[in-house]
Amino acid sequence: MSMLTKPTVLPRCLRARRRDRRGSLTVEMALTLPLLLLIVMISIEFGRMNIIRHTVDNAAYEAARRGIVPGATAADVESRAREIMGAVGARGVAVTVTPSVIDLNVAEVNVLVEVPADTNGFIAPKFFSGKTMAGNCTMSREQL
């Protein structure tokens, strides 16, 4: 009889050791799974805040560009910033346009976009509680 067809029987000591290890995978999963899920949730939360931080800067820049064009109004500038922030679902967006009235005598347009981190978290807003992300952009107006 060859070695391949011969039935293998584990010695008694190995069978006993195998019985002792029953349930060890369950215990290991119970200990490590919460930690793994915590790391995944924190990664998602930090990724969301990173997206909002970059979008705040981009919204301030794009809104300022809208404001430097001849004929633009402060309402146009604010709506452009809110439109961009709406693309990522940001809540509680505050847009400040300086000056509040854009006319032919205005040399610069300044746009400040602020978003509270408390209201924009996906999972646990306590990581960023009390923080506000702000983007500011100042551009010279185009003159005719």
C-alpha positions as CSV (number, residue, x, y, z in Angstrom):
1,M,0.0,0.0,0.0
2,S,1.4,3.4,-0.9
3,M,1.7,6.4,1.4
4,L,-1.0,8.3,-0.6
5,T,-3.8,5.8,0.1
6,K,-3.0,5.0,3.7
7,P,-5.4,6.6,6.0
8,T,-3.9,9.0,8.5
9,V,-4.9,8.9,12.1
10,L,-3.7,11.7,14.3
11,P,-2.1,10.7,17.5
12,R,-4.1,11.1,20.6
13,C,-2.1,14.2,21.9
14,L,-2.7,16.1,18.6
15,R,-6.4,15.4,18.7
16,A,-6.6,16.7,22.3
17,R,-4.7,19.8,21.3
18,R,-7.1,20.4,18.4
19,R,-10.1,20.2,20.8
20,D,-8.4,22.8,23.1
21,R,-8.2,25.3,20.3
22,R,-11.9,25.1,19.5
23,G,-13.5,28.6,19.6
24,S,-10.1,30.4,19.5
25,L,-11.0,32.0,16.2
26,T,-14.2,33.4,17.7
27,V,-12.3,34.9,20.6
28,E,-9.7,36.4,18.3
29,M,-12.4,37.9,16.1
30,A,-14.2,39.3,19.2
31,L,-11.0,41.0,20.2
32,T,-9.8,42.4,16.9
33,L,-13.0,43.1,14.9
34,P,-14.0,46.2,17.0
35,L,-10.5,47.6,16.6
36,L,-10.6,47.0,12.8
37,L,-14.0,48.6,12.6
38,L,-12.9,51.6,14.6
39,I,-9.9,52.2,12.2
40,V,-12.2,51.9,9.2
41,M,-14.7,54.4,10.7
42,I,-12.0,56.9,11.6
43,S,-10.5,56.6,8.1
44,I,-13.9,57.4,6.6
45,E,-14.4,60.3,8.9
46,F,-11.0,61.8,8.2
47,G,-11.5,61.3,4.5
48,R,-14.8,63.2,4.6
49,M,-13.2,66.1,6.5
50,N,-10.3,66.2,4.0
51,I,-12.8,66.4,1.1
52,I,-14.7,69.2,2.8
53,R,-11.5,71.1,3.6
54,H,-10.3,71.0,0.0
55,T,-13.8,71.9,-1.3
56,V,-14.0,74.9,1.0
57,D,-10.8,76.3,-0.6
58,N,-12.0,75.5,-4.1
59,A,-15.4,77.2,-3.4
60,A,-13.7,80.4,-2.1
61,Y,-11.5,80.5,-5.2
62,E,-14.3,79.8,-7.7
63,A,-16.7,82.3,-6.1
64,A,-14.0,85.0,-6.1
65,R,-13.5,84.3,-9.8
66,R,-17.2,84.8,-10.3
67,G,-17.0,88.1,-8.5
68,I,-14.1,89.6,-10.5
69,V,-16.0,89.5,-13.8
70,P,-17.7,92.8,-14.8
71,G,-21.4,92.8,-13.9
72,A,-21.1,90.3,-11.1
73,T,-23.0,90.8,-7.9
74,A,-22.4,89.6,-4.4
75,A,-25.4,87.3,-4.7
76,D,-23.8,85.6,-7.7
77,V,-20.6,85.1,-5.7
78,E,-22.5,83.6,-2.8
79,S,-24.6,81.3,-4.9
80,R,-21.5,80.0,-6.7
81,A,-19.8,79.1,-3.4
82,R,-23.0,77.4,-2.1
83,E,-23.3,75.5,-5.4
84,I,-19.8,74.1,-5.0
85,M,-20.3,73.2,-1.4
86,G,-23.6,71.6,-2.2
87,A,-21.8,69.2,-4.5
88,V,-20.2,67.4,-1.5
89,G,-23.3,67.8,0.7
90,A,-21.8,70.3,3.2
91,R,-24.3,71.6,5.8
92,G,-24.1,74.9,7.6
93,V,-22.1,76.8,5.0
94,A,-21.5,80.5,5.7
95,V,-20.3,82.7,2.8
96,T,-19.1,86.2,3.4
97,V,-18.4,88.4,0.3
98,T,-16.5,91.7,0.8
99,P,-17.6,94.2,-0.3
100,S,-21.3,93.4,0.0
101,V,-22.0,95.6,-3.1
102,I,-19.8,95.0,-6.1
103,D,-19.7,98.0,-8.5
104,L,-17.3,99.6,-10.9
105,N,-15.2,101.2,-8.2
106,V,-14.4,98.0,-6.4
107,A,-10.7,96.9,-6.8
108,E,-10.8,93.6,-5.0
109,V,-13.3,90.9,-4.1
110,N,-12.8,88.8,-1.0
111,V,-14.7,85.6,-0.4
112,L,-14.7,83.7,2.9
113,V,-16.3,80.3,3.1
114,E,-16.8,78.7,6.5
115,V,-18.1,75.2,7.3
116,P,-18.6,73.8,10.8
117,A,-17.1,70.3,11.1
118,D,-19.7,69.3,13.8
119,T,-22.6,69.1,11.3
120,N,-20.7,67.5,8.5
121,G,-19.4,64.3,9.9
122,F,-20.6,60.9,8.6
123,I,-20.1,58.8,11.7
124,A,-18.9,60.4,14.9
125,P,-18.7,64.2,14.8
126,K,-16.8,64.2,18.2
127,F,-13.5,63.9,16.4
128,F,-13.8,67.4,15.0
129,S,-16.2,69.0,17.5
130,G,-15.9,72.7,17.7
131,K,-13.7,73.0,14.6
132,T,-14.6,75.2,11.6
133,M,-13.0,74.8,8.2
134,A,-12.5,78.1,6.4
135,G,-11.3,79.1,2.9
136,N,-10.5,82.6,2.0
137,C,-9.7,84.1,-1.5
138,T,-9.0,87.6,-2.6
139,M,-8.8,88.6,-6.3
140,S,-8.4,91.8,-8.2
141,R,-11.4,92.8,-10.3
142,E,-11.2,92.9,-14.1
143,Q,-11.7,96.4,-15.4
144,L,-13.1,97.3,-18.8
